């Protein structure tokens, strides 16, 4: 099951990508992160009703943040998911390529550094890794059950070029 924070981050990323503002949204997430640190306790207080929090946020954030960020925060508040904001922001950074990207890679042998660079280029082409990825880390697992090919997963996507899967599909 996908954590709530990842679903929110993926939805925000898709919306910001459609509007062409992924980098701007990253800046707003950073500013919102700081704001959450300053007044997050009040926003997480169960004694303050959701309607009051939404009205307060609408007043505080209007003009200071984009309409997309404002609506995003209001949706999270309305669903009582604001406690997941920091993890949501971190996951957004990962899928947008501005944070560390971790690729889980299963291969039948241990690849060398040049092969990992070739794989990274291929994964960028296949859109498994964001184009502007600042830092990419490979978690390599040797799987001798894979006769050939590889299985890579990153940011909720998977690329499977293993012979095992190809044979299974042929059946």
Secondary structure as UniProt FT lines:
FT   HELIX           4..19
FT   HELIX           22..43
FT   TURN            46..47
FT   HELIX           50..61
FT   TURN            63..64
FT   HELIX           67..78
FT   TURN            79..80
FT   HELIX           82..84
FT   HELIX           85..96
FT   STRAND          100..107
FT   HELIX           113..125
FT   TURN            126..127
FT   TURN            131..132
FT   STRAND          135..142
FT   TURN            144..145
FT   STRAND          150..154
FT   TURN            155..156
FT   STRAND          157..160
FT   HELIX           163..170
//
